[in-house]
Amino acid sequence: MGKQIWKPGNMVYPLPAVMVSTADKKGNTNILTIAWTGTVCTNPAMVYISVRPERYSYHMLKESGEFVINLTTEELVRATDFCGVRSGKDLDKWKECHLTEGKAVSLTYAPVIEESPVNIECKVTDIRELGSHHMFLAEVTAVQADESYMDAKGKFELNKTGLLAYSHGEYLGLGKKIGSFGYSVRKKPAGKRAKRHEGSSGTPEKGGQSQAKNTGIKNRKAGR
Ligand SMILES: Cc1cc2nc3c(=O)[nH]c(=O)nc-3n(C[C@H](O)[C@H](O)[C@H](O)COP(=O)(O)O)c2cc1C
């Protein structure tokens, strides 16, 4: 079976479809849905969003230099789509979608969306006029995480929030967990390892040995 060759296009999927909240300096606020977004640097924490200049939100992003990336969930899927197909120049998306403006802790103008489990507060550091889209490069200035998803040990259970994925024009839930960072080379706990090697030659994988200590959060972060 062969492969079709297509002209250049955007086929990096799945992506998050986030709701970006922003504001101008007069206090007008708005929400737009963005799929062209991502992390570009760990330290300092930096992200980007790419926005067409014709969007109503564009002038707000440029004027205040502030926005919030609000992660979306299955529960927020309707609002996510609505904020991506209707313009703030015609209606109040906060009201239409029953979303609540909350206070950002590190920004002056842009609000957070209270209903989102994670609000990533951002200050624009650079605007790159790439073509159809202008890329707003930004530094993350604070992150708000919904306390109701903290487990007994205070660990944030992000993957229990029902995060939404966007792929090739469709919204999807994330499905079941099938691995975790570094699991392919992680050494198995002693009991399990012994069982697995019963009756085999018993040679552990080289990668498993060298990566065995990389299980702590600190190391996982450093690896990215
Ligand atoms: C799933 C989805 C993803 C989108 N991603 C982007 C994007 O990355 N950049 C962009 O400029 N517009 C994107 N849009 C379109 C804007 O969200 C849409 O034009 C919106 O109505 C703009 O709102 P505004 O006019 O109130 O600013 C997306 C829409 C949807 C539904």
The ligand as an SDF file (V2000), in Angstrom:
LIG
                    3D

 31 33  0  0  0  0  0  0  0  0999 V2000
  -10.9130   24.3710   17.1400 C   0  0  0  0  0  0  0  0  0  0  0  0
  -10.5880   25.7530   16.6450 C   0  0  0  0  0  0  0  0  0  0  0  0
   -9.2750   26.1730   16.6030 C   0  0  0  0  0  0  0  0  0  0  0  0
   -8.9310   27.4640   16.1610 C   0  0  0  0  0  0  0  0  0  0  0  0
   -7.6170   27.8540   16.1420 N   0  0  0  0  0  0  0  0  0  0  0  0
   -7.3000   29.1010   15.7460 C   0  0  0  0  0  0  0  0  0  0  0  0
   -5.9430   29.5350   15.7510 C   0  0  0  0  0  0  0  0  0  0  0  0
   -5.0310   28.8070   16.1440 O   0  0  0  0  0  0  0  0  0  0  0  0
   -5.6780   30.8010   15.3480 N   0  0  0  0  0  0  0  0  0  0  0  0
   -6.6650   31.6690   14.9220 C   0  0  0  0  0  0  0  0  0  0  0  0
   -6.3660   32.8190   14.5430 O   0  0  0  0  0  0  0  0  0  0  0  0
   -7.9610   31.2790   14.9120 N   0  0  0  0  0  0  0  0  0  0  0  0
   -8.3020   30.0290   15.3130 C   0  0  0  0  0  0  0  0  0  0  0  0
   -9.6150   29.6290   15.3190 N   0  0  0  0  0  0  0  0  0  0  0  0
  -10.6410   30.5570   14.8620 C   0  0  0  0  0  0  0  0  0  0  0  0
  -11.0210   31.6230   15.8970 C   0  0  0  0  0  0  0  0  0  0  0  0
  -11.1930   31.0730   17.1750 O   0  0  0  0  0  0  0  0  0  0  0  0
  -12.3540   32.2820   15.4240 C   0  0  0  0  0  0  0  0  0  0  0  0
  -12.1360   32.9640   14.2140 O   0  0  0  0  0  0  0  0  0  0  0  0
  -12.9850   33.1690   16.4650 C   0  0  0  0  0  0  0  0  0  0  0  0
  -14.3000   33.4160   16.0620 O   0  0  0  0  0  0  0  0  0  0  0  0
  -12.2380   34.4740   16.6560 C   0  0  0  0  0  0  0  0  0  0  0  0
  -12.8880   35.1940   17.6590 O   0  0  0  0  0  0  0  0  0  0  0  0
  -12.8580   36.7760   17.7850 P   0  0  0  0  0  0  0  0  0  0  0  0
  -13.2660   37.3540   16.4120 O   0  0  0  0  0  0  0  0  0  0  0  0
  -13.8790   37.0690   18.8260 O   0  0  0  0  0  0  0  0  0  0  0  0
  -11.4740   37.1450   18.1330 O   0  0  0  0  0  0  0  0  0  0  0  0
   -9.9640   28.3530   15.7420 C   0  0  0  0  0  0  0  0  0  0  0  0
  -11.3040   27.9280   15.8080 C   0  0  0  0  0  0  0  0  0  0  0  0
  -11.6060   26.6460   16.2510 C   0  0  0  0  0  0  0  0  0  0  0  0
  -13.0440   26.2040   16.3130 C   0  0  0  0  0  0  0  0  0  0  0  0
  1  2  1  0
  2  3  1  0
  2 30  2  0
  3  4  2  0
  4  5  1  0
  4 28  1  0
  5  6  2  0
  6  7  1  0
  6 13  1  0
  7  8  2  0
  7  9  1  0
  9 10  1  0
 10 11  2  0
 10 12  1  0
 12 13  2  0
 13 14  1  0
 14 15  1  0
 14 28  1  0
 15 16  1  0
 16 17  1  0
 16 18  1  0
 18 19  1  0
 18 20  1  0
 20 21  1  0
 20 22  1  0
 22 23  1  0
 23 24  1  0
 24 25  2  0
 24 26  1  0
 24 27  1  0
 28 29  2  0
 29 30  1  0
 30 31  1  0
M  END
$$$$
